[in-house]
Amino acid sequence: MTTNRSGHPKARILVVDDMPHNARLLRTYLEMDDYEVMEAYEAEEGIKLALSEKPDVILLDIMMPKMDGYQVCEILRKNEETRGIPIVMITALSGVDDKTRALEVGADDFISKPFNRAEIVARVKSLIRVRFYQSLLAETQKMDAIIADMADGIVIMNEHWEVQKANRAARNLLNLPMDDLNGLDMLGYLGRFQLSIPPLELFASTRTANSFEVIRTDLDLPLYLAAKLTRVFDPSGRIDSMALTLRDVTDEKLSEQLQSDFLSFISHKLRTPITVIRGFMNLCTDGAYGELSEKLSEALQRAQRKAEELDTLHEKLITYVNCMVTPREIDPCGTVDFALETVWEAVKGRYPGRQTQLVKSLDPACEAVVVGQEHLEILLEALLDNAVKFCD
């Protein structure tokens, strides 16, 4: 699908005219206004293209051999797939009856030859906008019945953040008034809660969708909501409406917190006995308790290696806990070079007998990466540790 200069999908126009030079002229006019144009030089070909491509507007010549434009229009209007496509009849006829018949068979408008570029573009632009709102209305009507009893909350707003409608779940999750919500400023209403993205940042964002977290602290126990704001753009690229979806993730949050607290408790309880075991083993191997036999010395060395493995597992557990509890920044930006320098000394210290050297070759474009600095350091430390551990 091609896009226009603003990055949105181009509106597609089908021109059906048995005179190629007329079709090419219309293509030239419309492409100047950034439309995608398809041409058909026979009635049957035009019907096939309309069914397969589903254009946004059809410009249909009346006077064609075999099958005239009136017949084509009737066929398209009777087909469920093309019934809603706006059709503009192109005519060289000036009689009122001819234009009346064009409207009777289902045409939305008509243009007289010779062509006037400004008139053609104005008619097409108007019909595209009408089709957009008609399709939006049809989809809205279908969705209303579906979303009414959904477990997830859904709030529909206009481009000014004024609430148009909200389902029962959204009213309960956000404690919205149960009476008429039309006109309620949703951005201001969200400002009473804790948001992972500040309200002003949400307002200024031009992205199609923003995911964020809403925390209600006005209750006895906090309520955590996973929220997603989706913007709907009209054909000109302006925001037409917005949809806010909400899902209660409180149980998931509490489960994560319980798991994190448990792992943190276990990791701290393991640290002391591991440190004591390794300390006494080092004293034994250093001769603090007398000379060791060869077999006892070998047994202690094996025990030391296993104690080191246990300590490594403990460190990995701590790393996992840190990953769980470290908040993910809204707009994270980690610095690769700084992270490498920070973790490299720690990695080298674990392998004092290894000959190691860190050689960096960083592309300036990759110096900053979209990840939190602490998470970046955890990742690079694991990679460098494996590199030293498993390579001579």
Buried (B, 14 or more C-beta within 10 A) or exposed (E): EEEBEEEBEBBBBBBBBBBEEBBBBBBEBBEEBBBBBBBBBBBEEBBEBBEEEEBBBBBBBBBBEEBBBBBBBEBBBEEEEBEEBBBBBBBEBEEEEBBEBBEEBBBBBBBBBEBEBEEBBEBBBBBBBBBBEEEBEEEBEEBEEEBEEBEBBBBBBBBEBBBBBBBBBBBEBBBBEEEEBEEBEBBEBBEEBEBBBEBEEBEEEEEEEBEBBBBBEEEEEEBBBBBBBBBBBBBBEEBBBBBBBBBBBBEEBEEBEEEBEEBBEEBEEBBEEBEEBBEBBEEBBEEEEEEBEEEEEEEBEEBBEEBBEBBEEBBEBBBBBBBBEEEEBEEBEBBBEBBBEBBBEEBBEEEEEEEEEBEEEEEEEEEBBEBBBBBBBBBBBBEBBEEBEEEE
